[in-house]
Amino acid sequence: MRLLSVIPVLVAVLVVAGCSSSGNQLNAAGQNVRFIDQQPGTECHYIGTASGEQSNWFSGQQIEGGNSLRGAANNLRNRAAEMGGNVIYNASTPGLSLVSSFVPVATKMSGQVYKCP
């Protein structure tokens, strides 16, 4: 019987921990990756396409001033750095819609990764 009284407390702790999630953080390598709007020049080498994601099911960050988008961008920058890139071109957020403004779905971002001097 004592176990039954612990279960609601455990559930509450898990929910609060999920709500306090700070999202994806930039690692040291990811801090050196930048987004650009113009296609890279010939001095840059195309590496491939990368994507980043910020899960929002418990955090509800989609309504806190763009934190879920920032988390997805941080995740994308970290992945681009893992690929050896330092530039992301043509970043997009497929799947962002009116529904995602109200429903806590994962935010995704993708872009083309380049290595530039």
N, C-alpha and C positions, 0 to 999 in steps of 0.2 A: 504494500500500500504506500510505503514511503517513496518508492520509485515513481509512482504516478504523480506525486506532488513535485518531483524534480523535473519532469518532462516539460511542463509549461515554462519553467525558468530557463531551461536549456534552449527551447525554441525562441524565447525572447532574446537571449544572448546572441544567438545566431542571426536573428533579424537585425538587431542593432549593429552587429559587426558588419553585416552586408550594407547597411545604410551609411556606415562611416567609411566606406571604400573610397580611396582617393584616386582610383583609376590607374591607368598606365603611366609610369614615370619614365622620363628620358634617362637612358644610361649614358655613360661618358662618351661612347662612340656616337650615339644618336644625337648628341648635342652638336656634333660637327656636320650634320646633314641639314641642308636647307631646301626650302621650296622655291621654285622659280616659275614665272609665268611665260617666259619666252623660250622657245625651243633651244636647247644647248647647241653650241657651235661644234664645228668639226674637230676641235681639240678635245672634246669630251667623248668618252667611250660608253656606249649603251650596254648595260649589264642585263636588264630584264625588268619584269613587272613585279611589284610587291604590293601587299595589302596589309592593312592594320585593322584591328577591331577593338572596340570597347564594349564589354558586356554591361548591360544596364538593368538587368532584371531586378536586383535588390537595391542598387544604388540610386535609381531614379534620377540620374544626373542629366538626362535630356532636358530637364526643366530648370537647371541651375546655371544659366548663362553660358551654355555651350561647353560644359565640362566633358560631356561624352564625346563631342567632336574633337576636343583637345586630346582626350585619351586615345582616340583612334589615330590621330595625327602623331602622337608620341610613339605609339606602337609601330606605325608605318616608318617613322624615322629610325627607330631601333632596328627594324628588319632590313631597311635599306643599308644601314651601316654593317650589319652582319653579312650582307651580300658584297660588301666592299665599295659601296657607292657613297657619294657625298652630296648628291643633288637629286631632288625629286621633281620631275616635270609632269604636267598634265594631271595633277592630283584631282580626284573626283570622289564623290560620296554617293555611290549608287545605293538606292534603297531609301534615302531620306525622303520622306513624304509627309503629308498631313497626318497620317496615321501615327508615324513615329514621334510626332509631337505630343501625343496623348498616351501611347502605349509604350511601356519600357522594353523596347527591342534593342538589340545590339546595333551600335553604330559602326559602319564599315567605311574605310577609305582606301583607295588604291592609286597607284601612280607609276610612272616609268622611272627607273633608277639609272643614273649615270655616274660615272667617275670622271670628274673634271679636275684639271690642275689648279 
